[in-house]
Amino acid sequence: MIETTPAEERPERPVSHSETWQSCLVMQGHINGYGRLFGGVLMSWIDQVAGIVARRHAGCEATTAAVDSLVFHAPALLNDIVVLRGRVTHVGQTSMEVRVDSFREEADGTRHLINRAYLVMVAIDSSGKSRSVPGLRLETEQERMEWETAARRDRLRRERRAEGY
Ligand SMILES: CC(C)(COP(=O)(O)OP(=O)(O)OC[C@H]1O[C@@H](n2cnc3c(N)ncnc32)[C@H](O)[C@@H]1OP(=O)(O)O)[C@@H](O)C(=O)NCCC(=O)NCCS
């Protein structure tokens, strides 16, 4: 049995409550044979940020259920600073969609997008069962637009799962 709470009884948290920034330095152990940041290392950083965002929003442990859109736009190189920004874009009953943007930061502070990923995180109780998450309070026009597009992705995911993909 999933522990669920009716929508009207669920507390709400704003997107800003769980927004998370993380900076990482690309070091020798992070690069591949071409001298570029290895994709798997970046994916690990993305998953960590999404996990922190989800825990902050849910107020409990969360696990990664799916990563269904992750695009590498540009490389990062040895000694680059990589900045990751994660935020909740949509919530269901127990799931949260977290968008993580990763940037390569230049010495003057200019940031270039190198990766965008959407992860579905699920709040879990101490026995690993999914549990209700707070609602998401949308405070800006951009957050409302993100919610709309995230809701479409959520519908598509559910359709694909129902079809057995
Ligand atoms: C994620 C997990 C807890 C979901 O458990 P479950 O019994 O399938 O739970 P439910 O069917 O009740 O689904 C719970 C929520 O997850 C969502 N969900 C489950 N599987 C999903 C998937 N493959 N893609 C997208 N969302 C998914 C459901 O839509 C539901 O969302 P909602 O409550 O907002 O409507 C379970 O599959 C699990 O533990 N997976 C392994 C996670 C893990 O170990 N991650 C680390 C990677 S090493």
The ligand as an SDF file (V2000), in Angstrom:
LIG
                    3D

 48 50  0  0  0  0  0  0  0  0999 V2000
   11.0300    4.1000   -8.1110 C   0  0  0  0  0  0  0  0  0  0  0  0
   10.2810    3.0220   -7.3090 C   0  0  0  0  0  0  0  0  0  0  0  0
   10.3570    3.3700   -5.8070 C   0  0  0  0  0  0  0  0  0  0  0  0
    8.8200    3.0980   -7.7480 C   0  0  0  0  0  0  0  0  0  0  0  0
    8.1800    2.0650   -7.1030 O   0  0  0  0  0  0  0  0  0  0  0  0
    6.8040    1.4870   -7.6510 P   0  0  0  0  0  0  0  0  0  0  0  0
    6.3600    0.4020   -6.7840 O   0  0  0  0  0  0  0  0  0  0  0  0
    6.9200    1.2760   -9.1250 O   0  0  0  0  0  0  0  0  0  0  0  0
    5.8850    2.6850   -7.3200 O   0  0  0  0  0  0  0  0  0  0  0  0
    4.5760    3.1300   -8.0260 P   0  0  0  0  0  0  0  0  0  0  0  0
    4.1620    2.2840   -9.1810 O   0  0  0  0  0  0  0  0  0  0  0  0
    3.6160    3.3330   -6.9240 O   0  0  0  0  0  0  0  0  0  0  0  0
    4.9940    4.5490   -8.6220 O   0  0  0  0  0  0  0  0  0  0  0  0
    5.3670    5.5840   -7.7510 C   0  0  0  0  0  0  0  0  0  0  0  0
    5.5920    6.8260   -8.5850 C   0  0  0  0  0  0  0  0  0  0  0  0
    6.7340    6.6180   -9.3910 O   0  0  0  0  0  0  0  0  0  0  0  0
    6.4150    6.8470  -10.7510 C   0  0  0  0  0  0  0  0  0  0  0  0
    7.2040    5.9060  -11.5240 N   0  0  0  0  0  0  0  0  0  0  0  0
    7.4320    4.6100  -11.2560 C   0  0  0  0  0  0  0  0  0  0  0  0
    8.2160    4.0710  -12.1960 N   0  0  0  0  0  0  0  0  0  0  0  0
    8.4690    5.0380  -13.0940 C   0  0  0  0  0  0  0  0  0  0  0  0
    9.2080    5.1110  -14.2940 C   0  0  0  0  0  0  0  0  0  0  0  0
    9.8340    4.0400  -14.8040 N   0  0  0  0  0  0  0  0  0  0  0  0
    9.2630    6.2720  -14.9590 N   0  0  0  0  0  0  0  0  0  0  0  0
    8.6370    7.3580  -14.4890 C   0  0  0  0  0  0  0  0  0  0  0  0
    7.9370    7.3840  -13.3230 N   0  0  0  0  0  0  0  0  0  0  0  0
    7.8530    6.2290  -12.6530 C   0  0  0  0  0  0  0  0  0  0  0  0
    4.9190    6.5870  -10.8670 C   0  0  0  0  0  0  0  0  0  0  0  0
    4.3570    7.2790  -11.9610 O   0  0  0  0  0  0  0  0  0  0  0  0
    4.4290    7.1250   -9.5420 C   0  0  0  0  0  0  0  0  0  0  0  0
    4.3120    8.5250   -9.6210 O   0  0  0  0  0  0  0  0  0  0  0  0
    3.0680    9.3120   -8.9010 P   0  0  0  0  0  0  0  0  0  0  0  0
    2.9140    8.7630   -7.5080 O   0  0  0  0  0  0  0  0  0  0  0  0
    3.5210   10.7370   -8.8650 O   0  0  0  0  0  0  0  0  0  0  0  0
    1.8610    9.0730   -9.7310 O   0  0  0  0  0  0  0  0  0  0  0  0
   10.8230    1.5830   -7.5770 C   0  0  0  0  0  0  0  0  0  0  0  0
   10.5920    1.2370   -8.9130 O   0  0  0  0  0  0  0  0  0  0  0  0
   12.3070    1.4930   -7.2660 C   0  0  0  0  0  0  0  0  0  0  0  0
   12.6990    1.4190   -6.1210 O   0  0  0  0  0  0  0  0  0  0  0  0
   13.1440    1.4750   -8.3230 N   0  0  0  0  0  0  0  0  0  0  0  0
   14.5960    1.4280   -8.1330 C   0  0  0  0  0  0  0  0  0  0  0  0
   15.1160    2.8350   -7.8750 C   0  0  0  0  0  0  0  0  0  0  0  0
   16.6140    2.8570   -7.6640 C   0  0  0  0  0  0  0  0  0  0  0  0
   17.1810    1.9750   -7.0530 O   0  0  0  0  0  0  0  0  0  0  0  0
   17.2340    3.9280   -8.1580 N   0  0  0  0  0  0  0  0  0  0  0  0
   18.6570    4.1080   -8.0470 C   0  0  0  0  0  0  0  0  0  0  0  0
   19.3200    3.6580   -9.3100 C   0  0  0  0  0  0  0  0  0  0  0  0
   20.6820    2.6200   -8.9830 S   0  0  0  0  0  0  0  0  0  0  0  0
  1  2  1  0
  2  3  1  0
  2  4  1  0
  2 36  1  0
  4  5  1  0
  5  6  1  0
  6  7  2  0
  6  8  1  0
  6  9  1  0
  9 10  1  0
 10 11  2  0
 10 12  1  0
 10 13  1  0
 13 14  1  0
 14 15  1  0
 15 16  1  0
 15 30  1  0
 16 17  1  0
 17 18  1  0
 17 28  1  0
 18 19  1  0
 18 27  1  0
 19 20  2  0
 20 21  1  0
 21 22  1  0
 21 27  2  0
 22 23  1  0
 22 24  2  0
 24 25  1  0
 25 26  2  0
 26 27  1  0
 28 29  1  0
 28 30  1  0
 30 31  1  0
 31 32  1  0
 32 33  2  0
 32 34  1  0
 32 35  1  0
 36 37  1  0
 36 38  1  0
 38 39  2  0
 38 40  1  0
 40 41  1  0
 41 42  1  0
 42 43  1  0
 43 44  2  0
 43 45  1  0
 45 46  1  0
 46 47  1  0
 47 48  1  0
M  END
$$$$
